[in-house]
Amino acid sequence: MKENKLRPPRLVAWELTNACNLACIHCRASAIKEPGPDELSTEEAKHFVDELMEYKPIIILTGGEPLLRPDVYEIAQYATGKGFRVVLATNGTLLTPGIVQRLIDAGIQRVSISIDGSSRETHDTFRGEQGAFDEVLRGIEFLKKGGLGFQINTTITKRNLDEIPGIYDLAIKLGASALHIFLLVPTGRGEEIKEQEIPPGEYERVLNWFYDKSKEKKLQLKATCAPHYFRIMRQRAKAEGIRITPETHGFEAMTKGCLGGSGFCFISHKGEVYPCGYLPALAGNIRQEPFKKIWENSKVFNDMRSPDKLKGKCGICEYRKVCSGCRARAYAATGDYMEEEPYCVYTPVKAW
């Protein structure tokens, strides 16, 4: 009996370039200052868009800093012209009125901006550049004046844990459409600040706080790299006698924890395909074989689509099909992406 019906990817995060003008201490990428010769060419990029036509996922153009790639607008326009919803992830420091207009003309429908502190000092320390906070706020004003929607992305570590409520308030004040929180996964430069991962107990507390804030419905909230949230959401809803629906729990009611290989994948600037940008378990390379073949047949993707293959307490957990644990964090801790999530405090019923 087949464990899971194969579904198309809903989201594809595409690292157009490894180049970045910043050197963020928690980034999964070891960025360089200028685009390199090993990146997918414009024609290769367009061919990849054509390959995605069968699935029509949302395409997230990311990096590095995608605005450093001169043909980002051409690639975006090619994809939007094919009917794709295309969004852009940027650090926000390079935005100008002219760039905002070019993004709009290319069909970009939303921009995500990274803000990792409610204070100038915290954000600038994260981003490795003095003045980055002010540049981001200026860039957001350009987006607002241009009428291009934006969301705030925040990576949570010990450095900014106390500022998360402030970041939430700032996102509302700025008029963001959404706030997405990311729990640090120690890969790339993030390995150097592994000690900045918040402890499991704080992880649980933050996600419960996030659940409480979701009920205010002041903006869309999404927990990323935090699959435990989908267990917490069900525990809390059950205790409150609430049925989980899009109306009661927003976007999060329609998804699940780890989407790597089942609803999401990451494409590197060299065409490598991974379950996510934090899990270096190679599924294939679009320069060497069709994306369809990689998506449908790769071992790593098929492993991750099979919750019954999970090991340790994740393998016996009653929430494994809605949570699955962070496979990247399991890999970082053990070298096995199917091992139990090391930052989960929950004890499954079967373990009692």
N, C-alpha and C positions, 0 to 999 in steps of 0.2 A: 504494500500500500504506500503510495507516495505521500510524504509527510506534508509538503506544502505545494500549493499551486504556484507555478512560476508567474510572477507579476512583473510588469515593466518598471523600470526605474522612474520614480516620481521627481527626483531631484538629481542633477549632475553638477557637482562643483568642479570647475575647470580652471586649473592654475595656468593662466595664459603665459605668465612669466614668473621667473624666480627673482627677478630684480625688484628692489624696494629702496625707497629713499630713507627708510627708518631701519632701526635694528632692535625690534621689540624683544624684550628679554624672555617672553613666554611663547614666541612664535615657533610653529612646527618647521618652518623653512629656514635654511641657512642662506639668507638672501644675499645677493650681490647687488652692486650699484647700477648696473646697466644690463639690458637683455642680452643673453648669451647666444652663441651660434647653434646650440643643440635644441633650441625651442622649436616647436611645430611651426612650419612656415604658414603663411596666409592661406595658401592652397591646401595644405594638409588640414588646417583648421576648418576650412569650408567643407572639405570632404568628410570630416568627422561630423559636422552639422548634418550633412546629408545622411550619414549612417544613423543618426538619432531620429530621423523622420518616422521610423516605424514605431517609436515609443513616445515621442513628443513630451519629454520631461521638461520641467522648469530648468533652465540653464543659469547657473551662478558663475559669472565671470569673476575670477579671483586671482590672487597671486601669493606671494610677493605683492606688488602694487600694480594692478592691471593697467592703470592710467599711464604707466611708463612704457607700455607697448604701443607704438605708433598706430598699428592697424586695429586697435581695440574697437574703434567705431565701425570700421569696415566689417569686422567679424560679427559684431553685435547686430548691425543692420542686415547682414546676410541671414542671420538666424531669425530675426524678427520678421523678415520678409518671407520666411518659410512657415511662419505661423507660431513660432516658439515664444513663450514668455521668457524674457531675458532680464536678469537682475545683475547688479554689479556690487562687489564687496571691495571697499576702499578704506584706507586709513583717514581719508578726508582732507589731508593737508594740501593736496594739489588742486583742489577744486577752485575753479574761477567761474564767473558768469558765462564765459565763452565755452568752457568745458562742459558745464551743465547743459547748455543749449545743444552742444554736439551729442551729448548722451540722449537727450530728448529726441533729437532728430534721428538718432540711430534706433530708437524704439525701446530704450531701457525703461522699464516700468517701475523699478524701485531700486534704491541704493541703500546698502547697509554701511553704517559708519561705526567704527570701533571706538568706544569710550570706556576706559578702564579705571576711571576714578571720578568722583564727584568734585575733586579738587584739582587745581592746576598742577600741584606738586606730585600727586600720586600718578596722574595720567602721564605727565612728562617723563617720570622715572620709568614707567612701564615702556613707553615708546622710545626711550633712548634719545630724546631730542627736546631741549628746552624750547618752549613756545608752541609745542605740538597741540596742546589743549586749546589755545587761542586760535590756532589755525583751523582746528576741527570745527569750533563754534562758528568761525567765519564761513567755512565751507558749507555748514548746515544752513546758514542764512542765505547763501547763494541758491541752495536747493529749494528752499522755501519760496524765495522770490521767483524762481523759475517754475514752480508748481510741480516739482518732481518729488514724489513721496520717498520717505526714508525711514529706516529702522535703526535702533542702536544695538550693537553687539558688545557684550561685556564678558571678559574672561575673569573668573573668580579665583583668587588666590588669597593667602594670608595677608598679602600687602594691601588688598582693597576690600577685605571681607566686611569691615565695619562701615564701608562707604556704599554698600549695595543699596540700602534704602535711599541714600542720597542720589545715587545714579537713577534709581526708579523715578524719584521725584523730578530729576533733571530731564529724563526722557519725556515725561508728561509736559513739563514746562516748555521744552523745545518744540513740542508738537509732533513727536515721533509716532509712526503708525504702530510700532511694535518694539518690544525689548526682548532680545534673546540672550539668555545667560549661558555661558560655556564654563564647565568645570575643567580646570587645567588637566591636560593629559601630558605626562612628561616625555615628550618626543622633541626632536630638533633642538633648538636652543632651550626649550622647556626642560630638557634633562638637567641643565645647569641650575635650575631653580626648583628641582624636585622637592626640596625641603619646604617650598612655598605651597605645596598642595595642602588644602585644608583637611584636617583629620576627619575620619568617617562620621563622628558624632556631629561635627559642624556641617558636614555635607547634608546630613539628615535634617538638621535644623533649618538650614537655608532653603531646602526644597519644601519644607512645610510652610515656611514664611512665604515662599513663592506661590504656593497653593492658596494661602489666605489672600494674597494680593490679586490673584486671578479672579477672585469673586467680586472685586471692586469694578472690574470691567472698564477700567479707564484707558487701557490700550491692550493690544494683543501681546500675550506673554508666551514664550516658548523656552523650554529647558533643553539644551543641546549638550551632548556628551554627559548626560545626567539621566541615564535610563531608569534609575531608581524612582524618578518622579512619577513614572507611570504606575508603579506599585503604590506609592504614597497617595496618588490621586484616587486610586480605587479603595484603599484603606480608609481614607478620609471621607469619601463619598458614601461608603457603606455605613460608617459610623454616624453620618449625618442623615442617613436615609434618603440620599439623593441618587437619582439615576444619571449616569454619565451620558451626556448628549452634547452635540455642538452648541446647543443653546445654554447649557449649564456650565460647560467647561471649555468652550471655544475650540480653537484649532487643535489643541492637545487631545481632544476627545476622538479625533479622526486619525490619529497616528499611534505609534508605539515607541518603545525605548530605542534600542540600537537598530538603526535602519540600514547599516552597512551590508551591502550585497543583496538586500531585499527590496529596498525602496530608494536607495541612495548609493552613489559611488563617487570616487574622486579621480580626476584625470590630471596627471602631472604635466609640467611644461614640456616634458620629453615624450608624452603619449602613454606613460605607464598608467595602468588602471589598478586602483586600490579600493578596498571597502570604504575607507575614509582617509582623510589627510593625516590622521594620527596613527594609523595602523600600517606599518610597512610590510604587509603580506601581499606580494605581487600577484595579481590575477591575470595579467597579460599586458600587451602593449598594442595600441591601435595602429602603430606603424608596421606591425608584423602580422596581425590578424584582424578580422572584422570585429567591431564592438559587439555585434549580436552574438558571435561565437563566444567571446569572453564572458558576456553577461549570462548567457544560458549554460555554459559548460565549465567554467573555471571551478576548481576544487574549493578554493577559499570562499567563493560566493555560495556555492552549494552547501558547504559546511555551515555557514552563518545563517542560511535559510532553514536550518534544521535544529530547532531548540532542544530536541531530544538527544542531540550530540553534545550538549553542554556538560561540563564536568563539575565535580565538587558540589557545593550546595546549590549552585545555579542549575545543575542538572536535575535536582529534585524539587526545585522551588515551584510553588503553584502559580507564581507570577512570571515564569520564564518566557511565556509566549507574548507577554506585553512589555516585558522589561529586557530580558536577555543579558543584562549587565553590559558594562563597557568592554567590548572585546579588545580595544586598543590598550586600555589600562591593564587588562588581564595579560596581554602579550608583553607589555613593558615590565610587569612584575615577575612573569614566569617563563616567557618565551613561547607560550602556547596560547593562541587567541581563543581557544575553546575552554580554557580553565575558568574557575570561578572568579567573579569580580572581587578584587581585593579590598574595595572601599565600601562594601555593603555591610550594614550592621544587622540586617534582618535575618532571622533564623526561620527557615521554611518549616511548615507544619510537619512534614514528613521526617524532619530531623529531631522532633521532640521525643 
